[in-house]
């Protein structure tokens, strides 16, 4: 049980971290970040371990959470993790979960029926799982009153009918069990380029990690934030912004999007909310020559 603050306030917007999972991962830095220098992980183990990296085992730490946003009367979820009970033959680390995710939402006063908007920053396996839940023998929308905001580019790219996936693809079954049911229910709203949610929140395209990767921009009062999904997957990508994960579909475009967002975050003192950071989970960055450094961490309890 994590004790301490789970919520930060930016202007008139409240952001709460909803945990799905935090713990060991079988992935190594060399697998997930093949562009990274092995020496970097070793030389920086003092601050990467234990929040992001188990230096003794040489394995990464896995963290899945949703950012719950309350803005202008709306309840908004940014990314929905891996979900429970999903069949993932080529991504077993996300298969057959049985987590307390919905109970964690309930603990902060949110029932599934209360959610107004679900944002999928992209359609990878670990960002859409709780879009649906199992009812009987079928998958149904978890949040039946929500608009599910998905970029048209990712929707078309991950549709296996329009764009068959290669053998042993880690996203197998994901579109079918976590996207199609909400689309069939008429809850999906496809968008491209930019989508304004309210006067404080706007979604913008930031392709590279996937063709439809998106960033949620928050500007309220004199403060702001960027919810970046997997554009920044690890703090190592702040210090070395040209390092991609092995799941970046367009490496050059992913690097460009990451550098652009980090530069803006540094210049405008925007709080950066990635999808998978352990520790305090969100940070401010500062520019340092051609790279960036973590200036300070959000006032959130460590996980």
GIHUHU-V704210 format. One record per pair of residues at least 4 apart in sequence whose C-alpha atoms are under 6 Angstrom apart, sorted by the first residue. I is the first residue (numbers start at 1). J is the second residue. Records with the same first field share a line. If there is no record, write none. Layout:
BEGIN
I->J / J
END
This chain:
BEGIN
4->301
5->300 / 301
6->16 / 17 / 300
7->15 / 16
8->15
9->13 / 14
11->220 / 221
13->70 / 71
14->69 / 70
15->68 / 69
16->67 / 68
17->67
18->65 / 66
19->65
20->64 / 65 / 101
21->63 / 64
22->62 / 63
23->61 / 62
24->61 / 62
25->60 / 61 / 62
27->59 / 60
28->59 / 60
29->33
30->34
32->245 / 246
33->245 / 246
35->243
36->243
39->43
40->44
41->45
45->49
48->52 / 53
49->53 / 54
50->54
51->278 / 279
52->61 / 278
53->60 / 61
54->58 / 59 / 60
63->276 / 278
64->81 / 276
66->78 / 79 / 80
67->77 / 78
68->76 / 77
69->75 / 76
70->74 / 75
74->116
75->115 / 116
76->116 / 117 / 118
77->118
78->119
79->119 / 120 / 127
80->127 / 128 / 129 / 130
81->126 / 127 / 128 / 129
82->94 / 126 / 129
83->129 / 130
84->96 / 97 / 98
85->96 / 97
86->95 / 96
87->95
88->92 / 95
90->168 / 170
91->170
105->110
106->110 / 111
110->114
112->143
113->143 / 145
115->146
116->146
117->146 / 147 / 148
118->148
119->148 / 149
120->150
121->213 / 214 / 229
122->213
125->171 / 174
129->178
131->141 / 142 / 178
132->139 / 140 / 141 / 142 / 178
133->139 / 140 / 142
134->138 / 139
140->181
141->182
147->187 / 188
148->187 / 188 / 189
149->189
150->190
151->190 / 191 / 192 / 212
152->190 / 191 / 192
153->211 / 212
154->158 / 211 / 212
159->163
160->164
174->178
175->179
176->180
180->184
182->187
183->187 / 188
193->204 / 205
194->203 / 204
195->202 / 203
196->202
197->201 / 202
200->218 / 219 / 220
201->217 / 218
202->216 / 217
203->215 / 216
204->214 / 215
205->214
206->213 / 214 / 257
207->211 / 212 / 213
208->250 / 253 / 254
209->248 / 249 / 254
210->249
215->227 / 228
216->226 / 227
217->226
218->224 / 225
219->223 / 224
224->270
225->270 / 271 / 272
226->272
227->273 / 274
228->274
229->274 / 275
231->258
236->240
237->241 / 243
238->292
239->291 / 292 / 293
242->255
250->254
259->263
264->268
265->269 / 270
266->285 / 286 / 287
271->283 / 284
272->282 / 283
273->282
277->281
278->303
279->302 / 303
280->300 / 301 / 302
282->298
283->296 / 297 / 298
284->295 / 296
285->293 / 294 / 295
286->292 / 293 / 295
287->292
288->292
END
